[in-house]
Amino acid sequence: MNPKRLIQVFKNHELGLQERLFRLLVTIGLMGLAMGILVGLVLGESMANTLSLLVVFALAVAITYFSIHFHKIQIGAVLISVLLIYFALPFNFLTSGGIYGGGPIWLMFGVVFVCLVVEKKAKYILIASSFCLYGACYLTAYWNPRIIEFHTTQAAYVDSFFTLVAVTVLVCSMILFQNAMYRKENKIAKEQKKEIEELNRMQNHFFSSMSHEIRTPINTIIGLNEMILREEISDEAAGDAKSIQGASKMLLTLINDILDMSKIESGKMQIVPAVYETGDMLSDVVNMLWIRAKEKGLEFHINVDPLLPSQLFGDEVRIKQILINVLNNAVKYTKEGAVTLSIQCKEQENGNALISYSVTDTGMGIKKESIPYLFQAFKRIDESENRYIEGTGLGLSIVKQLVELMGGDISVNSVYTKGSTFIITIPQKVVSNEEIGELDLETRHGTNQRESYRQSFEAEKARVLIVDDNEMNRMVAKKLLRDTKVMVDTAESGEKCLKKSFQTRYDVIFMDHLMPEMDGIECLHAIRTQMGGFNQNTPVVVLTANAGSENKALYFREGFDGYLLKPVSGEQLEEELIRHLPKNLIRQFNAEGTVGMIEAPILEHRKKVPVMISTDTTSDLPDYLIDENLAAVMPYRVKTEGGEFLDGVETETDGILAYMKERGEMAQSEAPKVSDYEEFFAEQLTKAQFVVHISMAESVSPGFANALEASKAFDNVMVIDSGQLSSGMGLIVLYALSCAASGMGAGDIVQKLKAYKKQIQTSFIVSETGYLMQAGKISEKVHKLCQAFMLHPVVVLKNGRMKIKKIYVGRRKTAWKKYITSTFNKELHMDKKMLFITYAGLTNDELKEITKEVREKDAIENIIYQKASPAVAINCGPGTFGMLFAKMDDE
């Protein structure tokens, strides 16, 4: 074999790394095997040993060939390792002197070979089994030395030495060659990383250039279109102009999305927080979206917390971008109904606040399996349904990353075909403690079909210079300032600008950045140092198509006095001039209302609770405790031959038990379906930011599994298996309600409940076991046995499973007394603040007797008598009652 050709094979990067390593290590291993055969021949080893090694060598070569040919590298590595460890090396050990030769060193070589060649679990299985097999070889040699073919002393030393040298060379070669290959791969990876970084840099440059080049013509379109809308034109022409304006802004939004995605991928996206007015920000957002909603015949609801601070410190631009993207999606995917924007504020320490923005729609909703892909770039879910809906697929991906950059969180709750709710939380600093109060967006910004232009000032004595190499840009800016009566000069280059600035004093200069020969920054510096010029201290505002906070920061570092991004509106130009023009040159006008106002969005002030605790009717809690704590309850169903009824809503306990007794019919309880829970959770999320739902023990009812499956459609719903039933589950609900009332978050409540549910003790004594049999909790034989011998089983919940703990013999009331005595004698750590006595089919006199027995045993602060819900009662029957309580926390 040609060594150079062999090395070239190992360096061939068209082959996978695993295959090259396999070829390398197996080649070295085969060389080692060949050396073993040669050493054996020199030392006169037995013919059996030599032949066995030759057979193994031939088989290894064949396995290697077929592994490479059929691309089954890992299978080949395992087969060769099995051949070495299970056959060749143990046989060599026994036939070449045992421990008095090179056998032990070859055994070590086998383990090293496996370590380097085999991967995953097979490696560890082979190594473990090799030690067992090698141990067996040593024990065999020790207990039965006659089977060992011993060397002479001289041969043993020679064999051991040459084997040591050979194995050392082989192992070192393996490791050195492997390290060299990894270093080479690492070098290639670094080179590829540089290439990728260069490609990313070129891509970012392309996107940035594309943004700049597209913004320039859009500036002309939007600017001239604004001038058309200012004129007295027909309604049809005004409608056409309005459509042009909407399309231009949509194109601008797409450009911004592409540019932002490029920045995020390159890690250059920056959050630039500043003080902003929350009312103005929300007004801008709403004015952009409610027209689109109105065009589709959708209602647009706004629910703003009156306690929201009037001023916050955050990145207003990015927050607006987030809300516009999410609201735009909601409008796009909703055919009828409404879109709702809700804003709430939760004050935190050190002047911080957690602002929650939620957008709810009545659209098509999102399938559960699609939610994990919702925030992926360029991924459109349910493509067949949404193929007619416009969009790039970038919006939500950008939203998620912007939210995370600001230290916030975004989640989605959705029921397919029913609608979706996106919840965005962003921490911000409170600047002003003044509350926003009743937000009247209608009077903040009027909107009509034409958006009639309102002149903000006149300054006929002011002089302005516009510098831009694009003639259309100069014309648009000049026209937009026409009604202000400002004197406007223009210059098409930096050189022309310097000539004009040397001859004329200007009050403000608007300067483009990217111009041939002399760019805007160079021109600015030249103006500031121009000897004999009139404008060394004149405010210079950059008017550019270069978007991004990093560019804005660059311009201010270079000395510009203001920053306007193309496309620019007349309102923006006028606001910038008002900031910089001398006050004595300006005559301002007061803006008053507008004509032909469109229908305003519907304003609401319904505040969501942070965490809603919900449960099922089987929690057996008194109505007053549920109503006082604003818990939500999901009804089970009770099915009889006469129909199906909602548990506790359309049927009650005594009635259903009487029905079953009179007619001799059995009833069944049924957990809510997944779709029922989805609707229930969706409704609760209109009232709460998070829902924690507490279900009956999974082993007792499928309710937990159904609720858990339904919760997958929502990011803000958590489902807990209480491990209990009836009022034992109710005790957990009450504890959860107290945690929520203390301001604890949903995640913390869940963690608390996981610990607390272990303290709950739930047990019932059953009088009529036929109901347990019908429910499938006991067999018919056990039921008949209980009837025959007046047996009363005590059913307990332990580790979430229902078990019969004890059985009392005798009359019903005698068994009750024994049950009560046993409960109090055993439970020394009972929390005596609250005890539930939950029952089914008991008379008032029977309840009084039970109360008397309980009071005699111990002083309980609060005994709550609760009739079991129909869904629980039909499974245990009349004459059943239980004592349910919490144990004292050991801590």
C-alpha angles and dihedrals in degrees: 000000000000108000093207092053090048091052090048089055090054090050095047103117092190085077118073119258092244092053093048092049090048092052092046098047096041090050090053090045091052089049088053091050090050090050089051090054092049093048089049092052092048092049093044098245118183118285090238091058093048094046092048091052091048090052091049090048092052093046091048091052091050093048090048092052095049093043091055095040094051095033094241095135099154093047089051092050091052094047093050090047091050090050092052100040101038100036122006102044099040090047090048090050093053096043100042105056102288110235090353095076142025096302098102091051091052089050089056089049089056092056092048090049091054091048092054101038109033123068140202123000094340089067094058094042092052093046093049093046091046091058090050091049093045090050088053090052092052093048091047091051091047098047098036108027092164092079091058116094099220126208126226112259091257093048091048092055093045092047092048093048097047091044090051091051094045096047092044091053091046096048093045090048091051093050095042094048091045092050090048091053092048091049090051091048090048091052091050090048091052091049090049090049090054090049091050091048090050090049090049090049091050091046092050090048090050093050091047091049091045090051091050094047095047095045091059097063091037088056088058093046096048094040096050090041089056089053090052091052090053091059128084099259136152121279090247092054090045090052091050091049090049090053090051090051093050093048091049092051091048090052089049090052091053091050091050091050093052092047092047093050089052091051094047093050091050093046092241098116109117130194111222109193121197139158112280140171110251093205093053092046093051091045091055092049095047094046090055095050110032092066089057090048091049091051089057092047093249126144114237114210124191120196110184122176106237088215091063109123113253092225129038136175110233144101099293093183094055094042089053090048090052094049094044091051094049094042091046089054091049092052092045095052098041118087098178140000124041147315117217129198114196126184124190134172130214112189118221136183127299095024094302127133135193107225115201120201117186127184117196127185137178093222133123095297127214129279114243092238090054098053095083089058096044097100098043117117116252090005115129115189122218091013095184093057095041102040092112095051116097124232145102098242091240100101103084093038090057091044093055094048094046091050091051091047088058092050093253137122136233126200136171133216117190142165111199112248090007104071144264141258123207114197119197123184120189125177113226138167120254111235100175127029089208109115122231091231121183103001111214105192092171094068094038094063127010120203130195136166093273100031087224113228117249115201110224101194149348125224109170092167095052120099124207132186121209115198117192133135090218113084094205091054091052092048093048094050092047092050093047089057094045097101092051088065090224113156105246127198123182136207126191098205144022091255092054089047092056091050091053094043089052092053104034137042112229128194094211134006122205108204131192115216109213108056129143121263095001119030125208096264092052090046091051092052090047091052092050092053098034108135110226092004122139098219108058090121100029115126109255117199119195111230104192146151091222104112127193140079092258090058091046090052090048092055094050091048089053091054107262115151097214144009128221122177122214130270087057127185129218089248092056093049092049093048091051092049092049088054094053109027118095108264093232090064096053129085106187127203127215113240111229129188126296135245127246098020114197120228109291123230117268110260121212135172103203108143120210119227113239095236129016117200112210134177142162129273088252089074088085100215125157114258093239092059091050094046094045092052097039093235119167120229128203113206123228118216128248114208123200134161086262095058146287122294137186110250112254091354105068097016138032134211104253092044095053093045091050090048091052092048097046097046098033088231127136125225130209133215119222128195119232115269124247090257090052091054092046091056091044094051092045090054093048091050089062086065102034141037093221134019124207109192121196115205136190118266110294092229091057102045140012088230093100094051092048093047091047091051091048091050090063088076089062133057092201101053123091122186123204126198101222092197085219141082137215116002091348085069087043092058089057089050091053091050090050090050091053090050091050091048090055090059097256116158123244095253093051091048091054091052091049092050093052089060097037097053089066089065094058118103116200123180137150133191111219125210102181110041095185089086091054089050092050089051090053095245095119134021125253090249092056090048092052091047091053091050094049097049100031092247121174113196122208110220117205136181111230123172088348094304129110114236138167103243103175140003122213122202125215140035120351098252092045090053090049092055091049090049093051093046092048092049094053094041092053102038101066091156096054115147099236095196093089136014125178118210102192117185147171128210099357126142124230091253091054090050090051091053091050090048091051091052092048094048091050092055100050145343108262116186097210126017113188116198109206127180109223116248116256091252090058098037096056089059097051104028133214120320092040124127136162140200111224124181145136125259119232114267108256089222 
